[in-house]
Each structure stands twice: as structure tokens, then as C-alpha cells.
Amino acid sequence: MVLESKRTNILVSGGIRGEIRMFHPNHKVCFHEWRPVDKKNIAVNSLVFHSERPSWLFCKLTISNDFSVSVIHDGNDESAFVAAQ
């Protein structure tokens, strides 16, 4: 991911209440948090970055009984993410 005009590693975690958080490991701070779904009883089962497109984050939620996966993409290489199904 590109932050502050240079490539860096980030850590992304998903929670049991449906929240996704992005952490900057060097600064040891959470810099972005959001919920792909408004309901709080929906857990994030898995998060995976695309191997060739590091700005694509795949998200699997417990409500996705139809095996659907959401793709979250940072179109501007900034911290504003847009979820698409």
C-alpha cells in the first residue's frame, strides 16, 4: 500500500462485530476503521489482499451464505475505501 507517497506494509484486522481496522505497524496506530455492513452482529470471517493488486482487499462476512465476497478498493491510494459487491 502507498501511504505518505511511499510503499509501506499495513495490518488489517476484522472483528466479531463486523468492524475492519487498518493499522500502521511502524507507528503502532489504527488509522482507519469501518464496517462493510451496518449490522453489529455480523462477523468478518476472513480478509485477504490480492497478490498482484495490493490495493484490493477481499472480505468474507458471516451473512454471505451464497459464497459471495466483497472487494474493497482504495481507488486513490488513500485511506478512503469504497466497498463493492
C-alpha positions in Angstrom: 0.0 0.0 0.0 1.1 3.6 -0.6 0.9 5.9 2.4 2.5 9.3 2.5 3.9 8.9 -1.0 5.9 5.7 -0.2 5.2 2.0 -0.2 4.6 0.5 3.3 3.2 -2.5 5.0 -0.1 -2.4 6.8 -2.0 -4.8 9.1 -5.8 -5.3 8.6 -8.0 -7.0 11.1 -11.6 -8.0 11.1 -13.8 -8.3 14.2 -16.7 -10.3 15.5 -18.9 -7.2 15.4 -18.2 -6.6 11.7 -15.6 -3.9 12.0 -12.4 -3.7 9.9 -9.4 -1.8 11.1 -6.2 -0.8 9.4 -3.0 -0.5 11.4 0.3 1.2 10.6 2.9 -1.2 12.1 5.7 1.3 12.3 3.6 4.0 14.0 1.6 1.4 16.1 -1.7 3.1 15.4 -5.0 2.3 13.9 -5.5 4.9 11.0 -8.8 3.7 9.5 -11.9 1.8 10.7 -15.2 1.0 9.0 -18.0 -1.6 8.8 -18.9 -3.1 5.4 -22.4 -3.7 6.9 -24.3 -1.6 9.3 -25.4 -4.6 11.5 -23.3 -5.2 14.6 -23.9 -9.0 14.8 -22.2 -9.8 11.5 -18.6 -11.1 11.9 -15.8 -10.7 9.5 -14.6 -14.2 8.7 -11.6 -13.5 6.5 -9.6 -10.7 4.9 -7.1 -11.3 2.1 -5.2 -8.8 -0.1 -4.9 -9.6 -3.8 -1.4 -10.9 -4.6 -0.9 -8.7 -7.7 -3.1 -5.7 -6.8 -2.3 -4.7 -3.2 -5.0 -2.1 -3.1 -7.7 -4.8 -3.4 -8.9 -6.3 -0.1 -11.3 -9.2 -0.2 -13.7 -9.6 2.7 -15.9 -12.5 3.7 -18.7 -11.9 6.1 -20.9 -14.4 8.1 -24.1 -13.1 6.3 -22.7 -14.2 2.9 -24.4 -17.6 2.8 -24.3 -17.5 -1.0 -20.5 -17.7 -1.0 -20.2 -14.0 -2.0 -17.1 -12.0 -1.2 -16.9 -8.2 -1.0 -14.0 -6.3 -2.7 -12.8 -3.2 -1.0 -10.6 -1.0 -3.2 -8.7 2.2 -2.4 -9.1 3.9 -5.8 -6.9 6.9 -4.9 -4.3 5.1 -2.8 -5.7 7.0 0.2 -7.4 5.8 3.4 -10.9 6.3 1.9 -12.2 2.9 0.9 -15.3 2.0 -1.0 -17.0 -1.4 -0.7 -18.4 -3.0 -3.8 -20.2 -6.3 -4.2 
